[in-house]
Amino acid sequence: MPSVAVIGTRGYPSYYGGFETAVRNLAPHLADQGWDVTVYGRHESTKSSDPTRDPRIRSIDTWGMNTKSLSTLSYGFSSTLHTLRARPDVALVMNCANGYWLPLLRLAKIPTVVNVDGIEWERAKWGRIAKRVFRTGAKLTAKYGTTLVFDAREIASRWGSEFRREGEYIPYGGEFTDLDLPLEPGLTHRGYVLMVARFVPENTVSEFLEAAAQIADVADVVIVGSSGFGGMLDARAKDLASSNPRVHWLGHINDDSRLHSLWQHAGVYFHGHSVGGTNPALVQAMALGAPTLARDTPFNREVLGDGGVFVQPKPTEIAAAAKTLIADGPRLDQMSKRAATRALEHYTWQHVNERYADALSDCGHLESTRLQSSRSHRP
């Protein structure tokens, strides 16, 4: 029975972000294929009582520092130490920040498949030191990672030019449904503009909050997300919602069914993410047919193709485009169908899971072949 350890997420099952969504889908698939799966996580980030939890998946919480700058590194280190003792056949490592620990895994002859994530060292939320930490982690990932995974072709191109490394292109998937999900109370189908994002500068949150007051003149505005630790953007969203009855700030939502309903019934979904590859929230919105207005970036254009409308990150442009779109019902229906069709063609979890399973199998096989070859050539 081949074994895999998953390092670098908040655990299984967890609903925090893209990595956690991927693992919730991938881990049971690997178990179905005969893998022994262990997922490392963080205390209080997983739901042991979750009815969707697969009992075949071993979930292990390790120690770490729950701070903005040290959580990824500290939990990645403790998970790596446990992996060194467990000695799985292969490790799936999420986030190039964990590149610091890849030399330990290589020394232990544990091959690694590394999802490098986005271009973390360009995120506005990080200071100068943190950006240097991420970029150094990327260099170490390029040097010591056995197989690299890029969730967008644009990310693969960047790594090819900056670090001279190639790898596997594996995006994220979306969950599809033919059901009409229940509407959020007080909202109407195609009658509101939605934003779903973590409250960080590179997600265009500040610009959208400024645009929201103008959009609310013609439609409801629903804001999903928070910073996770309070701050200026949270305060602005709270003030906006309390002063305008057509603006609804729902904070962070862990309930997938509720979030999926918001995407399915949205008149316009604004996607402001600017740094990253194939964004899981964007793919999920497409799968549920959300007409999408996106910040104009190479990553968003790669994913949406002709299924979306693109704007510059300016409040006036965002507001004008959202107001124009939500007033055009036939166009919204057309955009919804295009987005769902594109998601079904390119972004299904079945395809994603199969690609990961192949990458893990090939990685373990290639590494064992390399080791056997090196031993055979010893004097």
TIZA-505818 format. One record per residue (C-alpha): x, y, z; residue number from 1; residue in one letter. Coordinates in steps of 0.02 Angstrom, whole numbers, plus 50000, padded with zeros to 5 digits. Example, Ala and Ser with C-alpha at 12.3 -4.5 7.8 and 13.67 -1.06 7.14 Angstrom:
# TIZA-505818
NODE/u/v/w/k/r
NODE/50615/49775/50390/1/A;
NODE/50684/49947/50357/2/S;
# end
This chain:
# TIZA-505818
NODE/u/v/w/k/r
NODE/50000/50000/50000/1/M;
NODE/50089/50161/49945/2/P;
NODE/50093/50298/50075/3/S;
NODE/50088/50488/50059/4/V;
NODE/50107/50627/50187/5/A;
NODE/50026/50795/50151/6/V;
NODE/50122/50942/50225/7/I;
NODE/50079/51127/50223/8/G;
NODE/49889/51137/50243/9/T;
NODE/49783/51173/50396/10/R;
NODE/49731/50990/50400/11/G;
NODE/49590/50874/50350/12/Y;
NODE/49452/50916/50338/13/P;
NODE/49477/51104/50342/14/S;
NODE/49386/51245/50252/15/Y;
NODE/49514/51384/50261/16/Y;
NODE/49574/51407/50082/17/G;
NODE/49625/51331/49917/18/G;
NODE/49750/51204/49983/19/F;
NODE/49623/51140/50108/20/E;
NODE/49488/51126/49973/21/T;
NODE/49608/51027/49865/22/A;
NODE/49653/50908/50005/23/V;
NODE/49469/50880/50050/24/R;
NODE/49444/50818/49873/25/N;
NODE/49612/50734/49842/26/L;
NODE/49635/50633/50003/27/A;
NODE/49480/50521/49981/28/P;
NODE/49524/50497/49798/29/H;
NODE/49697/50435/49844/30/L;
NODE/49622/50320/49974/31/A;
NODE/49507/50250/49840/32/D;
NODE/49662/50214/49735/33/Q;
NODE/49742/50115/49877/34/G;
NODE/49850/50249/49956/35/W;
NODE/49883/50263/50142/36/D;
NODE/49854/50450/50169/37/V;
NODE/49914/50557/50314/38/T;
NODE/49871/50743/50320/39/V;
NODE/49963/50856/50442/40/Y;
NODE/49868/51004/50512/41/G;
NODE/49844/51130/50650/42/R;
NODE/49749/51116/50811/43/H;
NODE/49571/51185/50800/44/E;
NODE/49582/51205/50611/45/S;
NODE/49501/51038/50572/46/T;
NODE/49327/50970/50606/47/K;
NODE/49334/50797/50684/48/S;
NODE/49143/50792/50688/49/S;
NODE/49124/50838/50504/50/D;
NODE/49003/50711/50427/51/P;
NODE/49100/50716/50263/52/T;
NODE/49261/50664/50350/53/R;
NODE/49334/50505/50273/54/D;
NODE/49388/50387/50413/55/P;
NODE/49525/50315/50303/56/R;
NODE/49622/50479/50309/57/I;
NODE/49743/50494/50455/58/R;
NODE/49741/50672/50522/59/S;
NODE/49886/50727/50633/60/I;
NODE/49899/50898/50715/61/D;
NODE/50074/50962/50749/62/T;
NODE/50140/51113/50843/63/W;
NODE/50178/51286/50777/64/G;
NODE/50165/51473/50805/65/M;
NODE/49997/51548/50760/66/N;
NODE/50063/51712/50695/67/T;
NODE/50044/51793/50525/68/K;
NODE/50228/51775/50479/69/S;
NODE/50282/51614/50565/70/L;
NODE/50134/51495/50556/71/S;
NODE/50174/51419/50386/72/T;
NODE/50359/51394/50426/73/L;
NODE/50336/51327/50603/74/S;
NODE/50196/51205/50562/75/Y;
NODE/50288/51152/50405/76/G;
NODE/50443/51114/50509/77/F;
NODE/50350/51011/50641/78/S;
NODE/50255/50916/50505/79/S;
NODE/50419/50880/50416/80/T;
NODE/50497/50812/50576/81/L;
NODE/50351/50693/50599/82/H;
NODE/50362/50642/50416/83/T;
NODE/50547/50600/50437/84/L;
NODE/50498/50475/50572/85/R;
NODE/50348/50405/50478/86/A;
NODE/50447/50384/50315/87/R;
NODE/50306/50383/50186/88/P;
NODE/50341/50335/50007/89/D;
NODE/50314/50514/49949/90/V;
NODE/50268/50683/50025/91/A;
NODE/50148/50808/49948/92/L;
NODE/50208/50980/50005/93/V;
NODE/50098/51133/49985/94/M;
NODE/50175/51308/49975/95/N;
NODE/50352/51351/49922/96/C;
NODE/50382/51427/50095/97/A;
NODE/50409/51248/50150/98/N;
NODE/50556/51238/50032/99/G;
NODE/50666/51267/50186/100/Y;
NODE/50625/51090/50244/101/W;
NODE/50644/51000/50077/102/L;
NODE/50831/50966/50105/103/P;
NODE/50783/50864/50259/104/L;
NODE/50660/50760/50159/105/L;
NODE/50786/50734/50020/106/R;
NODE/50918/50683/50146/107/L;
NODE/50795/50553/50212/108/A;
NODE/50765/50495/50031/109/K;
NODE/50581/50544/50037/110/I;
NODE/50533/50609/49864/111/P;
NODE/50423/50764/49859/112/T;
NODE/50286/50835/49749/113/V;
NODE/50277/51022/49787/114/V;
NODE/50132/51136/49743/115/N;
NODE/50225/51301/49735/116/V;
NODE/50066/51407/49755/117/D;
NODE/50071/51584/49683/118/G;
NODE/50203/51719/49678/119/I;
NODE/50200/51746/49867/120/E;
NODE/50348/51865/49871/121/W;
NODE/50246/51991/49770/122/E;
NODE/50097/51997/49889/123/R;
NODE/50068/52169/49963/124/A;
NODE/50020/52096/50132/125/K;
NODE/50199/52041/50165/126/W;
NODE/50338/52155/50225/127/G;
NODE/50513/52160/50154/128/R;
NODE/50581/52021/50266/129/I;
NODE/50434/51905/50235/130/A;
NODE/50448/51931/50047/131/K;
NODE/50633/51883/50057/132/R;
NODE/50587/51729/50159/133/V;
NODE/50462/51672/50026/134/F;
NODE/50580/51703/49882/135/R;
NODE/50720/51606/49968/136/T;
NODE/50595/51466/50000/137/G;
NODE/50555/51467/49815/138/A;
NODE/50739/51452/49770/139/K;
NODE/50758/51304/49889/140/L;
NODE/50601/51225/49817/141/T;
NODE/50673/51241/49642/142/A;
NODE/50835/51159/49701/143/K;
NODE/50770/51020/49814/144/Y;
NODE/50592/50981/49759/145/G;
NODE/50580/50817/49663/146/T;
NODE/50426/50865/49561/147/T;
NODE/50348/51038/49555/148/L;
NODE/50164/51073/49527/149/V;
NODE/50102/51237/49453/150/F;
NODE/49918/51277/49464/151/D;
NODE/49924/51393/49312/152/A;
NODE/50024/51397/49152/153/R;
NODE/50071/51577/49190/154/E;
NODE/50149/51519/49355/155/I;
NODE/50244/51383/49263/156/A;
NODE/50312/51514/49144/157/S;
NODE/50372/51623/49288/158/R;
NODE/50461/51478/49373/159/W;
NODE/50539/51426/49209/160/G;
NODE/50611/51599/49178/161/S;
NODE/50661/51641/49358/162/E;
NODE/50714/51473/49430/163/F;
NODE/50745/51364/49276/164/R;
NODE/50625/51230/49336/165/R;
NODE/50487/51139/49244/166/E;
NODE/50348/51037/49320/167/G;
NODE/50169/50977/49310/168/E;
NODE/50021/51090/49271/169/Y;
NODE/49879/51044/49389/170/I;
NODE/49744/51175/49422/171/P;
NODE/49603/51171/49549/172/Y;
NODE/49430/51098/49523/173/G;
NODE/49253/51151/49558/174/G;
NODE/49098/51066/49625/175/E;
NODE/48952/51063/49505/176/F;
NODE/48767/51047/49541/177/T;
NODE/48604/51039/49442/178/D;
NODE/48505/51091/49594/179/L;
NODE/48438/51264/49632/180/D;
NODE/48517/51301/49799/181/L;
NODE/48413/51398/49927/182/P;
NODE/48431/51587/49918/183/L;
NODE/48508/51685/50059/184/E;
NODE/48364/51771/50152/185/P;
NODE/48331/51947/50088/186/G;
NODE/48416/51922/49920/187/L;
NODE/48348/51890/49746/188/T;
NODE/48416/51783/49604/189/H;
NODE/48536/51887/49496/190/R;
NODE/48493/52036/49603/191/G;
NODE/48656/52067/49696/192/Y;
NODE/48842/52094/49671/193/V;
NODE/48953/51975/49769/194/L;
NODE/49134/51981/49825/195/M;
NODE/49218/51831/49909/196/V;
NODE/49396/51862/49966/197/A;
NODE/49517/51863/50110/198/R;
NODE/49542/52042/50165/199/F;
NODE/49718/52075/50100/200/V;
NODE/49773/52219/49985/201/P;
NODE/49811/52112/49832/202/E;
NODE/49630/52051/49824/203/N;
NODE/49568/52226/49780/204/T;
NODE/49460/52231/49937/205/V;
NODE/49486/52415/49975/206/S;
NODE/49439/52465/49798/207/E;
NODE/49283/52356/49801/208/F;
NODE/49226/52426/49968/209/L;
NODE/49237/52600/49893/210/E;
NODE/49141/52543/49739/211/A;
NODE/49009/52455/49845/212/A;
NODE/48928/52617/49900/213/A;
NODE/48898/52663/49717/214/Q;
NODE/48839/52489/49667/215/I;
NODE/48713/52491/49811/216/A;
NODE/48619/52628/49719/217/D;
NODE/48552/52496/49599/218/V;
NODE/48579/52326/49683/219/A;
NODE/48619/52237/49844/220/D;
NODE/48803/52207/49881/221/V;
NODE/48860/52051/49975/222/V;
NODE/49035/52043/50048/223/I;
NODE/49106/51877/50109/224/V;
NODE/49275/51874/50196/225/G;
NODE/49381/51952/50331/226/S;
NODE/49562/51976/50376/227/S;
NODE/49552/51843/50511/228/G;
NODE/49629/51957/50642/229/F;
NODE/49532/52120/50627/230/G;
NODE/49599/52278/50553/231/G;
NODE/49557/52426/50442/232/M;
NODE/49471/52330/50303/233/L;
NODE/49360/52236/50426/234/D;
NODE/49313/52400/50508/235/A;
NODE/49271/52478/50339/236/R;
NODE/49161/52331/50290/237/A;
NODE/49070/52338/50456/238/K;
NODE/49041/52525/50444/239/D;
NODE/48980/52511/50265/240/L;
NODE/48857/52374/50307/241/A;
NODE/48791/52465/50460/242/S;
NODE/48764/52627/50365/243/S;
NODE/48688/52556/50205/244/N;
NODE/48546/52428/50214/245/P;
NODE/48587/52363/50039/246/R;
NODE/48764/52313/50090/247/V;
NODE/48782/52147/50181/248/H;
NODE/48947/52095/50261/249/W;
NODE/48938/51910/50306/250/L;
NODE/49118/51887/50366/251/G;
NODE/49207/51722/50338/252/H;
NODE/49091/51577/50290/253/I;
NODE/49141/51397/50328/254/N;
NODE/48978/51323/50261/255/D;
NODE/49012/51270/50081/256/D;
NODE/48827/51250/50039/257/S;
NODE/48791/51429/50092/258/R;
NODE/48939/51498/49996/259/L;
NODE/48893/51397/49842/260/H;
NODE/48717/51468/49850/261/S;
NODE/48785/51645/49852/262/L;
NODE/48888/51610/49696/263/W;
NODE/48748/51520/49605/264/Q;
NODE/48621/51661/49627/265/H;
NODE/48739/51810/49610/266/A;
NODE/48704/51936/49474/267/G;
NODE/48888/51984/49468/268/V;
NODE/49033/51902/49559/269/Y;
NODE/49182/52019/49577/270/F;
NODE/49348/51926/49583/271/H;
NODE/49488/52045/49631/272/G;
NODE/49632/51925/49664/273/H;
NODE/49790/51987/49579/274/S;
NODE/49935/51878/49635/275/V;
NODE/49922/51692/49611/276/G;
NODE/49880/51562/49482/277/G;
NODE/49718/51468/49460/278/T;
NODE/49617/51535/49606/279/N;
NODE/49504/51403/49687/280/P;
NODE/49366/51529/49726/281/A;
NODE/49361/51584/49544/282/L;
NODE/49350/51406/49481/283/V;
NODE/49210/51366/49604/284/Q;
NODE/49115/51522/49555/285/A;
NODE/49127/51471/49372/286/M;
NODE/49068/51294/49409/287/A;
NODE/48913/51368/49490/288/L;
NODE/48880/51485/49344/289/G;
NODE/48921/51650/49428/290/A;
NODE/48934/51792/49299/291/P;
NODE/49108/51856/49338/292/T;
NODE/49186/52028/49336/293/L;
NODE/49372/52005/49368/294/A;
NODE/49524/52111/49397/295/R;
NODE/49624/52109/49236/296/D;
NODE/49775/51997/49266/297/T;
NODE/49858/51862/49160/298/P;
NODE/49803/51732/49288/299/F;
NODE/49619/51780/49285/300/N;
NODE/49618/51790/49095/301/R;
NODE/49696/51617/49085/302/E;
NODE/49559/51541/49193/303/V;
NODE/49407/51636/49130/304/L;
NODE/49449/51645/48945/305/G;
NODE/49299/51725/48860/306/D;
NODE/49187/51683/49007/307/G;
NODE/49211/51845/49103/308/G;
NODE/49227/52033/49098/309/V;
NODE/49389/52118/49153/310/F;
NODE/49421/52286/49237/311/V;
NODE/49565/52384/49309/312/Q;
NODE/49574/52395/49500/313/P;
NODE/49491/52566/49512/314/K;
NODE/49332/52593/49615/315/P;
NODE/49247/52695/49478/316/T;
NODE/49281/52561/49346/317/E;
NODE/49224/52420/49460/318/I;
NODE/49063/52510/49505/319/A;
NODE/49023/52560/49326/320/A;
NODE/49053/52385/49256/321/A;
NODE/48954/52300/49395/322/A;
NODE/48805/52419/49374/323/K;
NODE/48805/52395/49186/324/T;
NODE/48812/52206/49197/325/L;
NODE/48679/52182/49331/326/I;
NODE/48556/52282/49227/327/A;
NODE/48578/52166/49077/328/D;
NODE/48489/52002/49119/329/G;
NODE/48517/51915/48950/330/P;
NODE/48703/51952/48957/331/R;
NODE/48715/51883/49134/332/L;
NODE/48632/51721/49077/333/D;
NODE/48755/51708/48932/334/Q;
NODE/48904/51738/49046/335/M;
NODE/48839/51610/49170/336/S;
NODE/48829/51474/49038/337/K;
NODE/49001/51514/48967/338/R;
NODE/49083/51509/49138/339/A;
NODE/49002/51343/49187/340/A;
NODE/49046/51264/49020/341/T;
NODE/49227/51318/49033/342/R;
NODE/49239/51252/49211/343/A;
NODE/49167/51084/49157/344/L;
NODE/49291/51072/49014/345/E;
NODE/49448/51121/49110/346/H;
NODE/49422/51121/49298/347/Y;
NODE/49344/50964/49370/348/T;
NODE/49405/50881/49530/349/W;
NODE/49407/50712/49445/350/Q;
NODE/49536/50773/49321/351/H;
NODE/49636/50865/49455/352/V;
NODE/49638/50715/49572/353/N;
NODE/49696/50598/49434/354/E;
NODE/49838/50715/49389/355/R;
NODE/49896/50725/49570/356/Y;
NODE/49887/50536/49590/357/A;
NODE/49992/50514/49433/358/D;
NODE/50119/50643/49491/359/A;
NODE/50137/50559/49661/360/L;
NODE/50156/50387/49584/361/S;
NODE/50280/50446/49453/362/D;
NODE/50379/50545/49582/363/C;
NODE/50401/50396/49697/364/G;
NODE/50446/50282/49551/365/H;
NODE/50571/50404/49476/366/L;
NODE/50654/50434/49644/367/E;
NODE/50671/50248/49681/368/S;
NODE/50740/50219/49507/369/T;
NODE/50866/50360/49532/370/R;
NODE/50923/50289/49699/371/L;
NODE/50941/50113/49628/372/Q;
NODE/51042/50182/49483/373/S;
NODE/51158/50280/49598/374/S;
NODE/51186/50127/49706/375/R;
NODE/51227/50018/49555/376/S;
NODE/51363/50141/49502/377/H;
NODE/51449/50146/49670/378/R;
NODE/51626/50069/49668/379/P;
# end
